[in-house]
C-alpha cells in the first residue's frame, strides 16, 4: 500500500441547512443484521488533537463485499479493530467497494497499524470465500485531519448521509451498515438535528465509487 500523506483540514465556509433531518418512520428494505455494539453517539465537541476522516477503497473499486453477510463481517471487523487499536469511531459507513469513518484516538499514529490489520484479515477472508488466494483486495486509503468544529460536524453529516448520496436509501437511518440509525436513536434530538442539518455537498472527500445495489 502506498503511504498517503496526511492533510490538515482548513476552516471551510460552511452554512447550516435550516431543514433538519426528521426521525425515520419508514421500514428498511434490508435484512435484519447483527452488528457489534456501538455504545455511543458522536462526541458533541471536537476533542483535543482533532479527529480524522478516513476513506479506503477496494482495488479497481471492485464490489468484493457485496451482500449482507460480507458487509456485516466487514463492518464488524472495522468496529472491533477500532476498539482494539484505541480508535473511537464517531461515524462510519460501509459499502461493497469502500468505507468511510470519522474517528479520533489518543495515539493517532496507530491508524496505519489499525488499517493494515483490517485490510489484511478482510482480504484473506474474502479471498478464501471466492477461492482467489493472493488476489489484491484493497487499494489504498486517504485520511484528513479535522481541526475545526464546523468541519467536524460537516464530516459527521457526510458519513452518515453517504448511503443516501449513493442512491441506496431515501433516509440515512434505513441503511444498516452505517452509524446513522444508531445516531438517530441515541443522540439528543438537538444535536442530531444540528449534525444532520449541516451541508456537506462541497466537501473534498474521495468518493468517486459506483456502488451497486445491495442484495
Rosetta blueprint (number, residue, H / E / L):
1 X L
2 X L
3 X L
4 X L
5 X L
6 X L
7 X E
8 X E
9 X L
10 X L
11 X L
12 X L
13 X L
14 X L
15 X L
16 X E
17 X L
18 X L
19 X L
20 X L
21 X L
22 X L
23 X L
24 X L
25 X L
26 X L
27 X L
28 X L
29 X L
30 X L
31 X L
32 X L
33 X L
34 X L
35 X L
36 X L
37 X L
38 X L
39 X L
40 X L
41 X L
42 X L
43 X L
44 X L
45 X L
46 X L
47 X L
48 X L
49 X L
50 X L
51 X E
52 X E
53 X E
54 X E
55 X E
56 X E
57 X E
58 X E
59 X H
60 X H
61 X H
62 X L
63 X L
64 X L
65 X L
66 X L
67 X L
68 X H
69 X H
70 X H
71 X H
72 X H
73 X H
74 X H
75 X H
76 X H
77 X H
78 X H
79 X H
80 X H
81 X H
82 X H
83 X H
84 X H
85 X L
86 X L
87 X E
88 X E
89 X E
90 X E
91 X E
92 X E
93 X E
94 X E
95 X L
96 X L
97 X L
98 X E
99 X E
100 X E
101 X E
102 X E
103 X E
104 X E
105 X E
106 X L
107 X L
108 X H
109 X H
110 X H
111 X H
112 X H
113 X H
114 X H
115 X H
116 X H
117 X H
118 X H
119 X H
120 X H
121 X H
122 X H
123 X H
124 X H
125 X H
126 X H
127 X H
128 X H
129 X H
130 X H
131 X L
132 X L
133 X L
134 X L
135 X L
136 X L
137 X L
138 X E
139 X E
140 X E
141 X E
142 X E
143 X E
144 X E
145 X E
146 X E
147 X L
148 X L
149 X H
150 X H
151 X H
152 X H
153 X H
154 X H
155 X H
156 X H
157 X H
158 X H
159 X H
160 X H
161 X L
162 X H
163 X H
164 X H
165 X H
166 X L
167 X L
168 X L
169 X L
170 X L
171 X L
172 X H
173 X H
174 X H
175 X L
176 X L
177 X L
178 X E
179 X L
180 X H
181 X H
182 X H
183 X H
184 X H
185 X H
186 X H
187 X L
188 X L
189 X H
190 X H
191 X H
192 X H
193 X H
194 X H
195 X H
196 X H
197 X H
198 X E
199 X L
200 X L
201 X L
202 X L
203 X L
204 X L
205 X L
206 X L
207 X L
208 X L
209 X L
210 X L
211 X L
212 X L
213 X L
214 X L
215 X L
